[in-house]
C-alpha cells in the first residue's frame, strides 16, 4: 500500500469518526460520552467544530480514534477465544462493563 493511499484512508477514517462523534454527541450526550470514551471537555470541543475545522483536523497523518480494548481480558471476551457461542452475550456484557469502568476512570 502506498503512502498516499494510507494517508487518504487515515483522512477518511478521521473525518468519518469526527462526523459520527459529533452526531452522537448532539443526539444523546451521555450515551456519546460512554460510547466514544471521551471526557465532557473533549465532547464540547468536538461538538463545537465547524465542517471546515473537521476537514482540517481530519488531514492529520495520525488516526484520531483508538481502540479502548487495550488489554487481553477485554479482547478475549469480545472475541470469545476458547468459549462456546452460548456464552457470547455474557462475554460481550462483561467486556462492556469493563470498558465502562475504564471510561469512568478516565473521566
N, C-alpha and C positions, 0 to 999 in steps of 0.2 A: 504494500500500500504506500503510495507516495505521500510525502509530507503535506502537499497542498490538499490532497483528499482527506487526510487525517484532520487538518485544521478546519476544513469545511464541515466535516462531521461533528467536530467539537463545537463549532459555532452553531450548528443546527440543534445539537443537544442542549446547549446553553440557552438558546432562545426558547426552545420548547419548554425547558424547565422553568424559566422565568415567567413565561406566559401561563403555564399551569399553576405555578406558585401564586401568582397574582390573582388568578381566577379563584383558586381555593380560598385564599385569604379574604377576598371580597364576598364569597358565598357563605362561608362559615369559619370565622376566625379561629375559634377554639379547636375545631377539627383540623384546620390547616396547620396550626402550631404543632399538633400531635403528629399528623401525617408527614409533614415536612421535616420535623425535628429541629425547628428554628425557634429562636427567642422572640419575645414581643418586639424588641428593638429591631431585629432583622426583618420581622414581618412588616413593621412600619416602613422600613426602608424599601422593601420590595413593593409594597402597596403604593408607594408614592412615585415609583418610577414611571417616566413617560415612555412612549414607544421608542423615541429616539435614544433615550438613555439605555433602554433594554438592548437595542441593536448595538450600541457602542460597547456595553458590558459583554454581550454575547461573543464579540470578536476576540475575546481573550484566547490565548493558546492553552488554557487550563480549564478543565471541567469545573463548573460551579457547584454541581451536586456531588455527593459522595455517598458511598454505602455506609449505613449506620450499623450494619451487622458485622462488626469488626472482631468478633470472637468465634471460636469454633463451636461453642454451645449453640448460639443462635443459628449459625449456618447449618449445623446438624439437625436442629429442629425444623428448619424451613425445607431442607432437602430430604428429610426422613431417611438418612443413611442407616441401613440395617434395621428398619422398622417396617411393620406391615402397614398397609393402607388404611386399616381400621383405626389406627391412632393418628391419622393425618390431621383431623380437625383439632384434636387435643394438642398435638405438637405445634400447630400454627398458632393456637391460642396462647400457649406457653411462650412462644417466640414473641408474640405481640406484647405480652405482659412484660417480658424482659426489656424489649425496646422502649416501651412506655416508661418503665422505671428509669432507663438511661436518659430519656428525654427530660424527665423531671429533674434528674441530677444536673443536666446541662443548663437548665433554665435558671 
